[in-house]
Amino acid sequence: VLRAGVFDSGVGGLTVVKSLLEHKLFGEIIYYGDTARVPYGPKDKNTIIRYSLEALEFFKNFDIDILITACNTVSAYAIEELRAQADFPVVGVIEPGVLALINKIESRDANILVIGTKATTNSQKYERLLNQHGYHHITSLATGLFVPVVEEGIYNGEIIKSIMHHYFHKLQTPDAIILGCTHFPLVSEAINRYYEEAVLIHSGESIVEYLESELDLKKDAFKETELKLFATESPENLKKVATLWL
Ligand code: DGL
């Protein structure tokens, strides 16, 4: 059975799991959320690398075939270190996100907005990759306030509207928005109401496209995917969120 590890800083990576489950690419998914130490977004690079390598130790107890870092912050800062230490492939969400954008937005003059945590924004990883592919009108914005609000179960309404206004009101209207954080797909409908014309790029959908096209994994390869959930704190809360989101 094809077994994937999915690593996230907390519960947010379940948005990526949702896409993986819909496509039934794996027979089993081992999810590890570092709920005791979330959020990673405001932390510095060395801390994020240290936490990520600790997560890797956890996955070494399982016979996984591939590790997916659902967390954009981990994908931004720790992917090389994880790859250097792992004896299975490690796939982040940033490269798949950029490839998904390339597939959807042909014009290199498009205005692209990248939203993520402070760490993801500071890493400039999305910009560098987008630049390499010829996109140069990029605005990167740390929009971390969405994270605790989504964790509170709030996906629309006045609070989300205020947060969007706070972050977006001075920006040029984007043609595409990369949702560079696990939590943002849950507010994608609200964002789409704010920017009706913008194409939204979602990490979960992007990684599925990537696994299918680059790693040749097959949709519906398994009848169902068994999901095993682990958390460094309050696993019962992770299970509750999983029931709600999945
Ligand atoms: N999972 C993180 C990400 O995708 C968001 C939450 C956090 O800051 O840890 O960047």
Residues whose N, C-alpha, C, O or C-beta is under 5 A from the ligand:
A	BS01	DGL	S9 G12 V38 P39 Y40 G41 A70 C71 N72 T73 T117 G180 C181 T182
